[in-house]
């Protein structure tokens, strides 16, 4: 891999770090499991979520239990439309580098050193990346917002309808 490509990847990962930082102020922040008021189950399909809308009270801490019942790798990500768009660039790189391979994740390639201490690992407080059959959860405290969405940013999935509204009041 040449330096130019490394530079592009590092820039994308830095961009993603900024987007995740924005999540803490725009969409809320990782919550304390002791404060959870309820558990919401979300199912991923190819390519939509069930349910398609979520509603929370501002300041509410919930457990979001996400299960992938589709045949493809899917993401669950809390953010604004602009944050999702920025993250889609990074997910595109993960596909181009063989980290996301349709129905599975290549964990070896995830650990690949991209230069500058960056890897292709998908570690974001506001997001889960799941293979078919996998289940995981996020504990999240929602901040008041009128522009939040939950979405899958695997290339093409958001555009195919894998996005839902989050209403926080
Ligand atoms: Cu998806």
Boltz pocket constraint, residues with backbone or C-beta under 6 A from the ligand:
constraints:
  - pocket:
      binder: B
      contacts: [[A, 45], [A, 47], [A, 73], [A, 74], [A, 75], [A, 152], [A, 153], [A, 154], [A, 157], [A, 162]]
      max_distance: 6.0
